[in-house]
Amino acid sequence: MIKGIGIDICKIDRLKLTSFKRILSEEEIQVYKSFKLLSRKKEYLAGRFALKEAIIKAFGNMDIKIYFQDVTILNDVKGKPIVKNPNYKNFFIWVSISHEKDNVIAQAIIEEK
């Protein structure tokens, strides 16, 4: 059963690279630091920010507090984003993210297991 849905859009240049420690989990920081290109770091950070905002919005109607570093978003072997959420075992979080030139958009759907 679907319990919540959230969507967010973010301008890629909106975020300062110095904010990565506030937004990213430890595992995501390792991925972030592996990128050589500044443009790729910005895109990654904005994408994770937008997706976490969408997840927070989706959980919002359930009175569950979530903070950026509570959620880790990794990519599967095909590059699809997946949510690693050991603290939310009763839910499956469907996510989608898309980058387009200057913007990134993300959507999350919370499904009860």
N, C-alpha and C positions, 0 to 999 in steps of 0.2 A: 504494500500500500504506500502511495506517495504521501510523504509527510510535509514536504516543503520544496520550494523552487526559488532560485535566486539567479540574478544576472547582473553583470557589471561591465562597464566599458572604461578604458583608461587610455589616455594619451601617453605614448611611450616615453616622451621626453619630460613628462610631468614629474616623475620620481627622480630624486637625487640618488646617485649610486651609493652614497654614504648611508642610506637608510636600509641597506640590505640586511643588516643584523637585526633590525626591528621586524622585518617582514619574513625572512627566510628561516627555516629550521636548520639544524646542524647539517643534515644530509643535503639539503638544498644549497647550503653555502658551499659545500664541497663541489657541487656541480657548477655553481656560479663562478667559483674561482678557477675552474678548469677552462673557461672560455678565454680566448686570447683577444678577440675583437671587442672593443668597447660597445659597439652597436649590438652585438649579441648579448652582452651582459645587460644592457638596458632593456632589450626585448624580453629576456628571461625574467628579469625583476618585475617588469610591468605585467607580464603574463601571470606570474605567481600572485602578484598583488590583486589583480582583477579576479582571478579564480578563488582566492581566499575570501575576498569581499562577497562574491556570489555564494560561497558556502556559508558564510556568516549570516547573510540575508536568508538563505534557505532554512537555517536552524532557528532564525529569529522568532518565528511564531510558535516555537516549542519551548520557549523559556530556557534554552540551553545556551550558556555563555561559551563562546569560542574566541580565542585570540589567534593572531596570525601564526605564531610559532607552535600552536597546538596541532596544526595540520601540516603534513608533509606531502607534497605532490611530486611524484617521480614519473618517469616515462617507462612504458613497457618496452619490449624488444622491438616493436614496430614504431615507437615514438609517440604513442598515444598516452596522454596524461592519465595517471591513476592516483587515487588518494590512498595514502597509507595512514590509516586512522585506528590505531590499536585502542584508543580511549572511547571509541564509538562503535563497539562491536555489534550493537543491535541495529545498525543502519548500514546500508550500502549507499555510497555517494557516486552518482553518475556525473561525469564532468565533460565539458567540451571547451576548447579554447581556440581562438583564431586570431592571427596577426594580419594586419593589412597596413602597409606603409607606416603611418604615424600612430595607429591605434591598435589596441588589442581588446577583444570582447571575450567574455567567459560566462558559462552557464553551469549551474549545479542543480541536481535533483536529488533529494534525500528520499530514500526508500527504506521502509522498515523491513527488516528480515523476518 
